[in-house]
Amino acid sequence: MAFIQFLAVSICIVFAYAFPERYERGFANSEYYQPNPISQIPILHMENKNNGDGAYQFAYETGNKIAQQESGDGQKAKGSYAYVAPDGQQVSMSYVADATGFHPHGSHMPVAPPMPELIKRAVEQNLADEARGIIDDGQYRETQAHLPAPALPVQYRV
């Protein structure tokens, strides 16, 4: 056992002499570690309420114009946050999180284009078919001969 400890210490000494720069860098050496002045941002306002029954509320604001507030009851949460982006744009977001998911709203978020009319009609047709009990999952079934044949578009009729 003593030999293994001697060997481990010897290896550490060899690495210390072979790679001295490895031990000179890092947080232990004040020449390399300087506290970043941006990490010392004051908290201007902070509140935190927790009733112990699942309901909570918190809010804070910092000296670099970051603010957030949220309240919830364990089943649903709603809140908002705001900050100044690196390009100077004021970004603000509000959100609701519940059983249906996370729903953000913000002026900087991209907006999806409107659904094309053909796709909209196809979705409506699929929903109408499902309401009538016609479900097409893409599988071939020989017993589905009772399904109505799709109507041929007018331009292809003879």
Protein Blocks (a to p, Z undefined) as FASTA:
>chain_A
ZZmmmmmmmmmmmmmmmmmmlmmgcjklmklmccdfklmcccfbdcdddehnopacdddd
dfkopacddddehjaccdddddddfkopacdddddddfkoccdddfkbccdddddfklmm
mmmmmmmmmmnopacehiacfklmmpccddddfklpZZ
